[in-house]
Amino acid sequence: MVDWIKMSLCRWKLFHYSLPLTEPLYLLGHEMHERTGLILRLNDGNDGTSVGDNFGEGEIAPLSGMQPETLSEAENQIGDYLSGNCLPVTCSTSLFRSVNFGLDMALRTMFQSPNVSKFHSLKETAGNDPKPSKTDFTGQIFPVNGLAVGSGTVLEMECEELRNGGFKAVKLKVGRSTIQQDIERVRLARKILGDEIPLRLDANRAWEWDDAVKFAEAVQDFNIEYCEEPLLDSNKLEQLHLQTGMPLALDETLWYAPTPKADAPAKHVSLSGIRALILKPGILGGWNNTKMWIEHAQKYGIHCVLSSCFESGLGLNWIAFMANELLSEQFPAGLDTSKWFEQDLIEPRFLIQNGNYVFPDSWPKSKDTFLEIISEGTCEIGDLD
């Protein structure tokens, strides 16, 4: 149970944002030209005119094809939730996961100290006490997984830039071309990247059985670290691994499993062929659910890769922080999506240097110039023991 000290007044504002993309993004059958979402800002300042130490922001940005709720539905839900008499410090399972992610982020950053390296003192439910924050957080780096999506000369240029940019791992999107074209794309990527840079593949459940087998057998000699969700039918993943030896990773399968119970992420899928779990906190619902999956994976010796849902730099910084806090090893995170944004909500914008994200000297805040206020109000929030 949560221990309460007192109730205090919390002022909140809900904003809408829209960030144009540098080029159209094709994701799970949807074409995007801009990224839209919500920013929830919490502030316990009594006068409401300044940002005090207890200030937090969270990003709520459901993505078509990945989450069932629309942005409008998420907006209505968080508005109704904030209009209640009391804002609890633990999020509700009745909320959309994108809403839980943003609310959780706002609450946790609200309780940060002025020094980012001494972040959050939230006490969670019994048995889920947070891991103490790492010291000397400012200036730390976290490796990032470079992302390549092109073909032919475009892919060649992408891979050269990622190699020269110091990325320690590269993920190549497959499953959008013919099998033979994807095989040649993997061959080209490996040739340019060399043998030292791990190559990850992401098929987004693109293939039926025969195509997946053909592809897996053809890339056996290209030293693939893993392939995410190659099969439309995830129940055949173990069979694919046994037949072809391809190392696999789970992503979409986890979206439909609320917790890592014995019959999840899919009761017919053996974890023996799984090399990594791709954990998207925006889909899983925030800190606690992500932490549960990490602990589940550790029991089986499986790596965890924290990844984005094309959040703005504000959300990307938070996911990088989660990875830095919750993972026992720095497995390159999927945060290279920031390069698709013409502008960012934060200044300086989320940037990757030499294949790493360098944590800022101060906690980033969204700029009002990119925000359109939707609603605002006050509620009570509990301080924790």
Phi, psi and omega in degrees: 000156179274136177266125182258141171261306184200169175256139178226158182283133178237127175264137180229150174225141178242126183241155171252142174229156176217118181245119178292148179263153180291334177203157181303143180246125180255113188223115176051045176085002180246142177254126182242138174245348177208157177251124180243152180186188181237148171240124175260123180245126178245142180208126180265012179298134185292326183271343177072008183255348182224162178265113180269190180297321180273078182228135180215153177225145177224150182252128178242107188214073178300145185244128181303133181093338180255325182233144185287333184276150173272167177297321179297318178295320178295320179297315180296320183291314181291328176297315178296321182295317181290338181279358177290172184288330184217137178261109180287156182274351173250140185281164187257139177289349179279349180274153171303149183293326177295324178290317177301318180300311182290320179293317179299316179298316180295317181295316183291319178287336176295327183264017176286159173274166177302332177269115184301329184292348178248043190295149173038136176235031179294135171260125183263185180297158183306135180087354180232034178299137183291148174293136180305140181296142179292146180278165178052048182294317183301130178087353176293158179239154175224130183293146183240143178277112177293147185241129177236136184228351188277186177223160175058228183294330177294315178296320179300316179295317179302311183294322177296318179295319180292319178296312181289339179278001174084017181291138183270351176202151180227135175250131179248125176285129177232173177097359180257347179246187174290162179302315182296321178296320179293323177299316179293325177295318177296319179299315181295316180299315180295323179298317183284319183286336185078184185274350187276334184264119178302137180247120179251146180240149179224113183260347179051044177058042188279336196246148165281174188303308186298318179293321180296318179296315179301315180294312183300318180292327183286336183255014183302328185266009183260011175052061180279130179292313173191163173238124180280126168042065181287337188255139172298323177260100184292345179291348181257010182297317180298317179298320178297318179296316181295324184279325187246343182078005181293126174289140189237163174222148179257136175224282181303326180303325182285341183296333186256008179247107184297325179217157180279063178280179184299329181263014180233156006287336172208127192294344179262003182259121175277137178283357183296331180262006185262122179272328185209155169250128178266110188254116177255102182303330178294335177264323181288334175111014174115199191298304188295317180293322177296318179297322178299317180293323178297315179295323177297315181295322182297329179297332183253009179067033182257137178288156174237133177241114175280139189218162184262167169245044182059041172291163173292179178300332178296312179290324180296319177300320180293319179294321176298320177297316178301316180298318181294327182277319193263336184269140180279344176222152184272083176274123188313129185269156181272075185237015184279004181290346182299336183290349178277350183269133173290322179225168179232161179285339185246155179225122359293154184291165178294116184233148178248129181237125180053040177078009182230151168267126178261119182295140186287165179289333178226156184294127183291147177231147179289148181268133182297338182296338181259002188246145174240117184290137180257311183201165177205163180180194178228155174207171176263144179226147183268131170280148187255151176289000000 
